[in-house]
């Protein structure tokens, strides 16, 4: 469930049974939600009449456990009950932002900064590895065989890649994954420029100012 939008889950009773029969509240079972999780922000509530769980928009991302109990109808003494736990995954909200990468010369090639530098997950930096992982990165189709997006979001431009402007799409999705996935897409623009040309020629063509200064000095000298 994406954090920003919130939403509702199917009923937790959908896969529960009473003597092999589907649970029908008031007919063959009673239903009692347990203690609700307490996220830092937002809320998670289980409807005691339906078993549907509602996640408020902006609920703190995380994995939450929500217990509940069903008991048989008619009631017995002692009561005939079963307790289960619903696991609710609230995913961070991804925001991928388009990138305009610095120029890369086609002579030497090079590597750009990561496309993830300006992307966020629920307002936090994107983390692809380690215990704080909150996202996955999936590159789209490369616009040229000489341009490759790496696992860390940097883009490598191989030497002799044709000069031009290239659009490279990519997608980030939340971790833990949700169903449907919580993803955001953006485009990185990579510009490949020709190498800088350095003129080569006689020294008087490369330094006309120095030549002019020398001529003025020669003209200003008087014969001994």
C-alpha positions as CSV (number, residue, x, y, z in Angstrom):
1,X,0.0,0.0,0.0
2,X,1.6,3.3,-1.0
3,X,2.1,5.7,1.9
4,X,1.1,8.9,0.3
5,X,-2.3,7.7,-1.1
6,X,-3.3,5.2,1.6
7,X,-6.1,2.9,0.8
8,X,-7.9,-0.3,2.0
9,X,-7.0,-4.0,1.9
10,X,-9.3,-6.9,1.2
11,X,-11.0,-8.4,4.2
12,X,-8.7,-10.4,6.5
13,X,-11.6,-13.0,6.7
14,X,-11.3,-13.9,3.0
15,X,-9.2,-17.0,3.7
16,X,-10.6,-17.9,7.1
17,X,-13.1,-20.7,7.6
18,X,-15.5,-22.2,10.2
19,X,-15.6,-26.0,10.0
20,X,-14.4,-25.7,6.4
21,X,-17.1,-23.1,5.5
22,X,-16.6,-19.4,4.7
23,X,-16.8,-17.1,7.6
24,X,-20.2,-15.3,7.8
25,X,-20.2,-12.8,10.6
26,X,-23.2,-13.1,12.8
27,X,-24.2,-16.4,11.3
28,X,-21.3,-18.8,12.1
29,X,-18.7,-16.5,13.6
30,X,-17.9,-13.4,15.5
31,X,-14.9,-11.2,14.7
32,X,-12.8,-9.1,17.1
33,X,-9.8,-7.0,15.9
34,X,-6.8,-6.9,18.2
35,X,-4.6,-4.0,19.1
36,X,-4.1,-1.7,16.2
37,X,-0.5,-0.8,15.1
38,X,0.7,2.7,16.0
39,X,2.7,4.2,13.1
40,X,4.5,7.5,13.8
41,X,2.2,9.2,11.4
42,X,-1.2,8.3,10.0
43,X,-3.2,5.3,11.2
44,X,-4.1,1.7,10.5
45,X,-7.6,0.6,11.4
46,X,-9.4,-2.8,11.0
47,X,-13.2,-2.6,10.5
48,X,-14.9,-4.9,13.1
49,X,-17.9,-5.4,10.8
50,X,-16.0,-6.4,7.6
51,X,-12.4,-7.2,8.4
52,X,-11.2,-4.6,5.9
53,X,-8.1,-2.6,6.9
54,X,-7.9,1.1,6.2
55,X,-4.5,2.8,5.9
56,X,-4.7,6.6,6.2
57,X,-2.8,8.8,3.6
58,X,0.6,9.7,4.8
59,X,1.0,6.7,7.1
60,X,4.6,6.1,8.0
61,X,6.1,3.4,5.7
62,X,6.8,0.1,7.3
63,X,5.6,-3.5,7.9
64,X,2.9,-3.8,10.6
65,X,1.3,-6.7,12.3
66,X,-2.4,-6.5,13.2
67,X,-3.9,-9.5,15.2
68,X,-7.6,-10.5,15.2
69,X,-9.8,-13.3,16.5
70,X,-12.8,-15.2,15.2
71,X,-15.0,-17.3,17.4
72,X,-17.8,-19.8,16.6
73,X,-21.5,-19.0,16.6
74,X,-23.4,-20.3,18.5
75,X,-20.9,-19.6,21.3
76,X,-19.5,-22.5,23.3
77,X,-18.1,-22.8,26.8
78,X,-15.2,-22.7,26.7
79,X,-15.2,-20.5,23.6
80,X,-14.1,-22.0,20.3
81,X,-11.8,-19.3,18.8
82,X,-8.8,-18.8,16.5
83,X,-6.4,-15.9,16.4
84,X,-4.4,-14.8,13.3
85,X,-2.3,-11.9,12.3
86,X,-2.6,-9.7,9.2
87,X,0.6,-8.2,7.9
88,X,0.2,-4.8,6.4
89,X,3.0,-3.4,4.3
90,X,3.0,0.4,3.9
91,X,5.5,1.3,1.1
92,X,7.3,4.6,0.8
93,X,6.1,6.8,-2.0
94,X,8.6,7.1,-4.9
95,X,9.2,10.3,-6.7
96,X,11.6,10.1,-9.7
97,X,12.6,13.5,-11.2
98,X,13.9,14.1,-14.8
99,X,17.6,14.7,-15.1
100,X,19.7,16.9,-17.4
101,X,23.1,15.4,-17.2
102,X,26.4,17.3,-17.8
103,X,28.0,17.0,-21.3
104,X,30.2,14.0,-22.0
105,X,32.7,14.2,-24.9
106,X,32.5,11.4,-27.4
107,X,36.2,11.2,-27.8
108,X,37.1,10.1,-24.3
109,X,33.6,9.1,-23.1
110,X,32.8,9.3,-19.4
111,X,30.3,8.6,-16.6
112,X,27.5,11.0,-15.4
113,X,26.3,11.5,-11.8
114,X,23.6,9.2,-10.6
115,X,20.0,9.7,-11.9
116,X,18.9,9.0,-8.3
117,X,20.5,12.2,-6.8
118,X,17.3,14.2,-7.1
119,X,14.8,11.3,-6.5
120,X,13.1,10.5,-3.2
121,X,11.1,7.9,-1.4
122,X,8.5,9.6,0.9
123,X,10.8,12.6,1.0
124,X,13.9,10.6,1.9
125,X,16.9,9.8,-0.3
126,X,16.8,6.7,-2.5
127,X,18.7,3.8,-1.0
128,X,19.3,0.8,-3.2
129,X,21.5,-1.4,-0.9
130,X,22.1,-2.3,2.7
131,X,19.7,-2.4,5.7
132,X,18.1,0.9,4.8
133,X,17.1,-0.2,1.3
134,X,13.9,1.6,0.2
135,X,13.8,1.3,-3.6
136,X,14.8,-0.6,-6.7
137,X,16.0,0.9,-9.9
138,X,15.1,-0.4,-13.3
139,X,16.7,1.2,-16.4
140,X,14.5,1.5,-19.5
141,X,15.7,0.9,-23.0
142,X,19.1,2.4,-23.7
143,X,18.9,5.1,-26.5
144,X,22.3,3.9,-27.9
145,X,24.5,0.8,-27.5
146,X,27.3,3.1,-26.2
147,X,25.2,4.5,-23.4
148,X,24.6,2.2,-20.4
149,X,22.9,2.9,-17.0
150,X,24.7,1.3,-14.2
151,X,23.3,-0.4,-11.0
152,X,24.0,2.8,-9.0
153,X,22.1,5.0,-11.4
154,X,25.2,6.5,-13.1
155,X,25.3,6.4,-16.9
156,X,28.5,5.4,-18.7
157,X,29.0,6.9,-22.2
158,X,31.5,4.8,-24.2
159,X,34.2,6.5,-26.3
160,X,33.2,7.4,-29.9
161,X,29.5,7.4,-29.1
162,X,27.8,9.6,-31.8
163,X,27.3,13.2,-30.9
164,X,23.7,14.0,-29.9
165,X,21.1,14.3,-27.1
166,X,19.8,11.0,-25.8
167,X,16.7,10.3,-23.6
168,X,17.2,7.4,-21.2
169,X,14.1,6.4,-19.2
170,X,14.2,4.7,-15.8
171,X,11.9,3.6,-13.0
172,X,12.2,3.4,-9.2
173,X,9.8,1.3,-7.1
174,X,9.3,1.1,-3.4
175,X,10.8,-1.5,-1.1
176,X,9.1,-3.5,0.4
177,X,7.2,-4.2,-2.8
178,X,3.4,-3.7,-2.9
179,X,0.7,-5.2,-5.1
180,X,0.2,-3.3,-7.3
181,X,3.8,-1.9,-7.3
182,X,4.4,1.6,-6.1
183,X,6.7,3.1,-8.8
184,X,7.7,6.4,-10.4
185,X,9.3,7.0,-13.8
186,X,11.6,9.7,-15.1
187,X,13.9,10.5,-18.0
188,X,17.6,11.3,-17.9
189,X,18.9,13.4,-20.8
190,X,22.4,12.6,-21.8
191,X,24.3,15.0,-24.1
192,X,27.3,13.8,-26.0
193,X,29.5,16.6,-27.5
194,X,32.4,16.5,-29.8
195,X,35.9,16.8,-28.3
196,X,37.3,20.3,-27.8
197,X,39.6,21.1,-30.8
198,X,43.0,22.8,-30.0
199,X,44.4,24.7,-33.1
200,X,47.9,23.6,-34.2
201,X,50.1,25.8,-36.3
202,X,53.2,28.1,-36.3
203,X,53.8,30.0,-33.2
204,X,53.0,33.4,-34.8
205,X,49.5,32.1,-35.6
206,X,48.9,30.9,-32.0
207,X,50.1,34.1,-30.4
208,X,49.3,37.1,-32.6
209,X,49.4,39.5,-29.6
210,X,53.0,38.5,-28.7
211,X,54.0,39.0,-32.4
212,X,52.5,42.5,-32.5
213,X,54.2,43.5,-29.2
214,X,57.5,42.3,-30.5
215,X,57.1,44.3,-33.8
216,X,56.3,47.5,-31.9
217,X,59.4,47.1,-29.8
218,X,61.6,46.5,-32.8
219,X,60.1,49.6,-34.5
220,X,60.8,51.7,-31.4
221,X,64.5,51.0,-31.3
222,X,66.9,53.5,-32.6
223,X,70.1,52.5,-34.3
224,X,73.3,53.0,-32.3
